Amino acid sequence: MKVAALIRNGNANQAFEIREIEKPKLDALDVLIKVEAFGLNFADVMARKGMYAAAPPIPSVLGYDVVGEVIESNCEEGESLIGKRVVAMTRFGGYAEFAKTDYRACAVISDQMNAAAATALATQYCTAYYAAYECTSLFAGDRVLIHAAAGGVGTAITQLAKLKGCEVYGLTSTDAKMDYLKSQGVDYPINHVHEDYVAQVFKHSNGKKIDVAFNSVGGSTFRKDTQLLDKGGKQVIYGAAEMADSRGNIFSKLNLVRKFGFFTPISLLMKSQGIIGINMLEIADNKKMVLKRCLEEVVKLTAAGELKPEVGGEFPVDKIGEAHAFLEGRKSTGKIVVKW
């Protein structure tokens, strides 16, 4: 089978090569999927740059989410999926014509569902659902801050927050995305490059603090969010994109830790606040039924028209370098997908 193999770290346009390798061998509880399309995630960018410790050694096949048809099962439980079109989360290996995954990491989708939009449901929408509906509870009138609100997870959290009737403050780095945020239901789009977002949130909220902050950037933004957090509020951290702008050496990592700052649990106790970290790879590895529940719920909400995954760009597999560069440049809105 063909794969888009990561052969070197660094520049996106020099990092990948289309290669022929053997189909993956199925482990217990695995199914094999003939892949139509696979999605890109920011963790892929970090892995390409050699800054993601969980990534397999080079040469490797990245990829967390695929859409395709189940053609084989190595367990009785997965046999009912054979012949079905699914969206699935993979443990790497998604940049391939055939990908394996645990049968519990699959959800059946209709033939009519757009493949590009469907790829967003595995990683982005599962992360968003787990963050917004399982790790915390959103209620009507809650003030919610979303970093990188125009990205894949940011878009998903925005949609989920609006379903609950929340007041959403969405951050972006470019004026070009402001209209997009408004179209998604963001009440107060803020360009954090041109404006101090802490001051802007207080301005729009008439001095009121926020109830939940969803942060994929980390670093210095963590301390800023702390200034904004109300009593009983929560910070949900599911990324450290600020690290992507560094060189990835020990000094840049220590600097990122410094930017996060230091805190004591006593301060959380006194203010009844919480800090929640999310790594969906760990959930996928160790909480299979949680992943299954999240995936099935976002598929159900999408089929009902409650959620509307946005496609930020579609690329053929021979343009995977361009797709990576596009995502890394943070110019995209919604999901970036690559098709065979």
C-alpha positions as CSV (number, residue, x, y, z in Angstrom):
1,M,0.0,0.0,0.0
2,K,1.0,3.6,-0.4
3,V,1.7,5.9,2.5
4,A,2.8,9.5,2.9
5,A,5.9,8.8,5.1
6,L,7.6,11.3,7.3
7,I,11.2,10.9,6.3
8,R,12.8,14.0,7.9
9,N,12.0,16.7,10.5
10,G,11.8,20.3,9.5
11,N,10.4,22.0,6.4
12,A,7.0,20.8,5.4
13,N,7.8,20.6,1.7
14,Q,10.8,18.4,2.3
15,A,9.5,16.2,5.1
16,F,7.3,13.7,3.3
17,E,7.7,11.0,0.6
18,I,5.1,8.7,-1.0
19,R,6.3,5.1,-0.3
20,E,5.1,1.6,-0.7
21,I,4.9,-0.5,2.5
22,E,3.0,-3.6,3.6
23,K,-0.5,-3.3,5.0
24,P,-0.6,-3.1,8.8
25,K,-1.1,-6.4,10.7
26,L,-4.2,-6.3,12.9
27,D,-3.9,-6.7,16.6
28,A,-6.7,-8.1,18.8
29,L,-9.8,-5.9,18.6
30,D,-8.5,-4.1,15.4
31,V,-10.3,-3.4,12.2
32,L,-8.7,-2.5,8.8
33,I,-10.0,0.6,7.0
34,K,-9.6,1.4,3.3
35,V,-9.0,5.1,3.6
36,E,-10.7,7.7,1.5
37,A,-9.3,10.7,3.3
38,F,-7.2,11.6,6.3
39,G,-7.1,14.7,8.4
40,L,-4.3,16.9,9.6
41,N,-3.9,18.0,13.2
42,F,-1.6,20.5,14.9
43,A,0.0,17.5,16.7
44,D,1.1,16.3,13.3
45,V,3.0,19.6,12.7
46,M,4.7,19.2,16.1
47,A,5.7,15.6,15.2
48,R,7.0,16.8,11.8
49,K,9.2,19.3,13.6
50,G,10.5,16.7,16.0
51,M,8.7,18.3,19.0
52,Y,6.2,15.6,19.9
53,A,7.6,12.9,22.1
54,A,4.8,10.4,21.5
55,A,5.5,10.3,17.7
56,P,7.0,7.2,16.2
57,P,10.7,7.3,15.1
58,I,11.4,8.4,11.5
59,P,10.6,7.1,8.9
60,S,7.0,7.0,10.2
61,V,3.4,7.3,9.2
62,L,1.6,10.0,11.1
63,G,-2.2,10.6,11.2
64,Y,-4.9,10.4,13.8
65,D,-8.1,10.5,11.9
66,V,-9.4,8.8,8.7
67,V,-12.6,8.2,6.8
68,G,-13.2,5.1,4.8
69,E,-14.7,1.6,4.6
70,V,-14.0,-1.2,7.0
71,I,-12.8,-4.2,5.0
72,E,-11.5,-6.6,7.7
73,S,-11.9,-7.3,11.4
74,N,-9.7,-9.3,13.8
75,C,-12.4,-9.6,16.4
76,E,-16.0,-10.7,16.6
77,E,-17.1,-7.3,17.9
78,G,-15.8,-5.5,14.8
79,E,-17.4,-7.8,12.2
80,S,-20.6,-5.8,12.2
81,L,-18.5,-2.9,10.8
82,I,-17.3,-4.7,7.7
83,G,-18.6,-3.0,4.6
84,K,-19.6,0.1,6.6
85,R,-18.3,3.6,6.0
86,V,-16.8,5.0,9.2
87,V,-14.9,7.9,10.7
88,A,-12.1,6.6,12.9
89,M,-9.4,7.8,15.2
90,T,-6.1,6.0,14.7
91,R,-3.0,5.5,16.8
92,F,-0.8,7.1,14.1
93,G,-0.8,5.4,10.7
94,G,-3.5,7.5,9.2
95,Y,-1.5,8.9,6.3
96,A,-2.0,5.6,4.4
97,E,-4.2,3.8,1.9
98,F,-5.1,1.3,4.6
99,A,-5.2,2.0,8.4
100,K,-5.9,-0.1,11.4
101,T,-7.6,0.9,14.6
102,D,-9.5,-0.5,17.6
103,Y,-13.1,-1.2,16.6
104,R,-14.2,1.1,19.5
105,A,-12.5,4.0,17.8
106,C,-14.9,3.9,14.8
107,A,-18.3,5.4,14.3
108,V,-20.5,4.6,11.3
109,I,-21.4,7.5,9.0
110,S,-23.7,7.8,6.1
111,D,-22.5,7.7,2.5
112,Q,-23.8,11.2,2.1
113,M,-21.5,12.7,4.8
114,N,-18.7,14.8,3.3
115,A,-15.4,12.9,3.8
116,A,-13.5,16.1,4.5
117,A,-16.0,17.3,7.1
118,A,-16.2,13.8,8.7
119,T,-12.5,13.7,9.4
120,A,-12.9,16.6,11.7
121,L,-15.2,14.5,14.0
122,A,-12.5,12.1,15.1
123,T,-9.8,14.3,16.7
124,Q,-11.1,17.9,16.6
125,Y,-14.8,17.3,17.6
126,C,-14.0,14.5,20.0
127,T,-11.5,16.7,21.7
128,A,-14.0,19.5,21.8
129,Y,-16.8,17.3,23.1
130,Y,-14.6,15.8,25.8
131,A,-13.4,19.2,26.8
132,A,-16.7,21.0,26.8
133,Y,-19.2,18.3,27.8
134,E,-17.3,15.8,29.8
135,C,-14.4,17.6,31.5
136,T,-16.6,20.5,32.4
137,S,-20.3,21.4,32.1
138,L,-21.4,24.5,30.2
139,F,-24.7,26.2,31.1
140,A,-26.8,28.9,29.4
141,G,-25.3,32.4,30.0
142,D,-21.8,31.1,30.8
143,R,-19.0,33.3,29.5
144,V,-16.6,31.2,27.5
145,L,-13.1,32.1,26.1
146,I,-11.8,30.1,23.2
147,H,-8.2,30.4,21.9
148,A,-7.6,29.8,18.2
149,A,-11.4,29.9,17.8
150,A,-11.1,29.6,14.0
151,G,-9.2,26.4,14.1
152,G,-10.6,22.9,14.0
153,V,-11.1,22.4,17.8
154,G,-11.9,26.0,18.3
155,T,-14.7,25.9,15.7
156,A,-16.1,22.7,17.4
157,I,-16.0,24.1,20.9
158,T,-17.7,27.3,19.6
159,Q,-20.6,25.2,18.1
160,L,-20.9,23.1,21.3
161,A,-20.9,26.2,23.5
162,K,-23.6,27.9,21.4
163,L,-25.7,24.8,21.7
164,K,-25.7,25.4,25.4
165,G,-26.5,29.1,25.1
166,C,-23.1,30.4,26.2
167,E,-21.6,33.8,25.6
168,V,-18.5,33.2,23.5
169,Y,-15.3,35.3,23.3
170,G,-13.2,33.9,20.4
171,L,-9.6,34.8,19.8
172,T,-7.8,34.9,16.4
173,S,-4.6,36.2,15.1
174,T,-5.9,37.8,11.9
175,D,-8.6,40.2,10.9
176,A,-9.4,37.9,8.0
177,K,-10.9,35.4,10.4
178,M,-13.2,37.8,12.2
179,D,-16.1,37.3,9.9
180,Y,-15.7,33.6,10.1
181,L,-15.9,33.7,13.9
182,K,-19.1,35.7,13.7
183,S,-20.6,33.2,11.2
184,Q,-19.9,30.4,13.8
185,G,-21.8,32.3,16.5
186,V,-18.9,33.9,18.3
187,D,-20.4,36.9,20.2
188,Y,-17.2,38.8,20.6
189,P,-14.4,38.0,18.1
190,I,-11.0,39.5,19.3
191,N,-7.8,39.8,17.3
192,H,-5.2,39.1,20.1
193,V,-2.3,40.4,17.9
194,H,-3.7,43.9,17.6
195,E,-5.4,44.1,21.0
196,D,-4.8,42.9,24.6
197,Y,-7.4,40.2,24.8
198,V,-7.7,40.5,28.6
199,A,-8.7,44.1,28.3
200,Q,-11.0,43.4,25.4
201,V,-12.8,40.6,27.3
202,F,-13.4,42.9,30.3
203,K,-14.6,45.6,27.9
204,H,-17.1,43.5,26.2
205,S,-18.3,41.8,29.4
206,N,-18.6,45.1,31.3
207,G,-15.9,43.9,33.7
208,K,-17.3,40.5,34.4
209,K,-15.0,37.5,34.4
210,I,-15.2,34.3,32.4
211,D,-16.5,30.9,33.5
212,V,-14.4,28.6,31.2
213,A,-11.3,29.2,29.2
214,F,-10.4,26.7,26.4
215,N,-6.7,27.1,25.7
216,S,-4.7,25.3,22.9
217,V,-1.8,27.8,23.0
218,G,-0.4,27.5,26.5
219,G,2.6,29.5,27.7
220,S,2.0,33.1,28.6
221,T,-1.7,32.9,27.7
222,F,-2.2,30.6,30.7
223,R,-1.4,33.4,33.1
224,K,-3.5,35.9,31.2
225,D,-6.5,33.5,31.4
226,T,-5.9,33.2,35.1
227,Q,-6.6,37.0,35.4
228,L,-9.9,36.5,33.6
229,L,-11.2,33.5,35.5
230,D,-14.2,33.9,37.8
231,K,-14.8,32.2,41.1
232,G,-15.7,28.6,40.3
233,G,-14.2,28.9,36.8
234,K,-12.1,26.4,34.9
235,Q,-9.2,26.4,32.5
236,V,-9.2,23.6,30.0
237,I,-5.8,23.2,28.3
238,Y,-5.5,20.9,25.3
239,G,-2.4,22.1,23.6
240,A,0.8,24.2,23.7
241,A,0.9,25.7,20.2
242,E,3.2,28.4,21.5
243,M,6.0,25.8,21.6
244,A,5.6,25.4,17.8
245,D,7.2,28.8,17.3
246,S,10.3,27.8,19.3
247,R,13.3,25.7,18.3
248,G,12.3,22.7,20.3
249,N,15.5,22.4,22.4
250,I,15.7,22.1,26.2
251,F,16.0,25.9,26.6
252,S,12.9,26.7,24.6
253,K,11.0,24.0,26.6
254,L,12.1,25.5,29.9
255,N,11.1,28.9,28.7
256,L,7.6,27.6,27.9
257,V,7.4,26.2,31.4
258,R,8.5,29.6,32.7
259,K,5.8,31.3,30.7
260,F,3.1,29.1,32.2
261,G,4.2,30.4,35.6
262,F,3.8,28.7,38.9
263,F,0.8,28.3,41.1
264,T,-0.3,26.5,44.2
265,P,-3.4,24.3,44.6
266,I,-4.3,26.5,47.6
267,S,-5.1,29.3,45.3
268,L,-7.4,27.0,43.3
269,L,-9.1,25.8,46.5
270,M,-9.7,29.4,47.8
271,K,-11.3,30.4,44.5
272,S,-13.0,27.1,43.8
273,Q,-11.2,27.0,40.4
274,G,-9.9,24.1,38.3
275,I,-7.2,23.4,35.7
276,I,-7.9,20.5,33.4
277,G,-5.3,19.1,30.9
278,I,-6.4,17.0,27.9
279,N,-4.4,14.7,25.8
280,M,-6.8,12.8,23.5
281,L,-4.1,10.3,22.6
282,E,-4.0,9.2,26.2
283,I,-7.8,8.9,26.3
284,A,-7.8,6.9,23.1
285,D,-5.1,4.6,24.5
286,N,-6.5,4.1,28.0
287,K,-10.2,5.0,27.9
288,K,-11.6,3.3,24.8
289,M,-15.2,3.5,25.8
290,V,-14.9,7.3,26.6
291,L,-13.5,7.8,23.1
292,K,-16.3,5.6,21.6
293,R,-18.9,7.6,23.5
294,C,-17.5,11.0,22.4
295,L,-17.2,9.9,18.8
296,E,-20.7,8.5,18.5
297,E,-22.2,11.6,20.1
298,V,-20.5,14.0,17.7
299,V,-21.5,11.9,14.8
300,K,-25.1,11.9,16.1
301,L,-25.1,15.7,16.6
302,T,-23.7,16.2,13.1
303,A,-26.2,13.9,11.4
304,A,-29.0,15.9,13.2
305,G,-27.6,19.2,11.9
306,E,-26.6,20.4,15.3
307,L,-22.9,20.5,14.5
308,K,-21.5,21.6,11.2
309,P,-17.8,20.7,10.7
310,E,-16.0,23.3,8.6
311,V,-13.5,22.3,5.9
312,G,-10.5,24.6,5.8
313,G,-8.8,23.0,2.8
314,E,-8.6,19.9,0.7
315,F,-5.3,18.6,-0.8
316,P,-4.3,15.6,-2.9
317,V,-1.8,13.3,-1.2
318,D,1.0,14.5,-3.4
319,K,0.6,18.0,-1.9
320,I,0.8,16.9,1.7
321,G,3.7,19.2,2.3
322,E,1.6,22.1,1.2
323,A,-1.2,21.0,3.4
324,H,1.2,20.9,6.4
325,A,2.6,24.3,5.6
326,F,-0.9,25.7,5.3
327,L,-1.9,24.4,8.7
328,E,1.3,25.4,10.4
329,G,0.9,29.0,9.0
330,R,-2.4,29.2,11.0
331,K,-4.1,30.8,8.0
332,S,-6.8,28.0,7.9
333,T,-10.2,27.9,9.3
334,G,-11.7,24.5,10.1
335,K,-10.3,21.1,9.1
336,I,-7.5,20.4,6.7
337,V,-7.9,17.1,4.9
338,V,-5.8,15.1,2.4
339,K,-7.4,12.7,-0.1
340,W,-6.1,9.7,-1.9
